[in-house]
Amino acid sequence: MEVLDVREEKLSRAISAASRRQILRLLSENELTVNEIVAKTSMSKSLTSKHLTLLYDLGFLEAKVQSPYKYYSIKDKRLKTLLEEYDGVILSLSATDLPPIQEKKLSRAISAFSRRQALRLLAKKESTVTEVVSFTKMSKSLASRHLKLMYDLGFLIANVQPPFKRYSLKIPRMKTLLEEYDKIIGTT
């Protein structure tokens, strides 16, 4: 399981920043040089190079040198599908938020391993805090904080039936996003 955890953390790191997602989206369409990416984005050459280096080091990019240029492309074409699902979830969020805010909300919701674990359970079934604790091995207070955060961000529904509060996914497309995530890290 440790190898999968490392892969999952690498993927989480790769897609955690909006600028890296923007680069991955561009590279899912075409091979590009640093200068071509700079021209298509509002990023500096230095920042673009840093992101490309990180994505390459994490294992998500290939680099091909054709002097004097270096062309980058994505290594795993499933990243394109993952990013499409990511965008679909963003579109499913509240229309009162601007897209950058929606994107930050989603990044925050899935950036932590324990939150992704809780979301995986909730994608299968409506669950209580106690069930989330049992599934994820988190403390009850941590599970409660994560569930509250995801509820506040707009990703969960809380169904209160005393003495229980059951959580479920508010956005069904989150399940597909998590499935694509799992395909890339190798759990499916």
Order of alpha helices (4+ residues) and beta strands (2+ residues): alpha-alpha-alpha-alpha-beta-beta-alpha-alpha-alpha-alpha-alpha-beta-beta-alpha
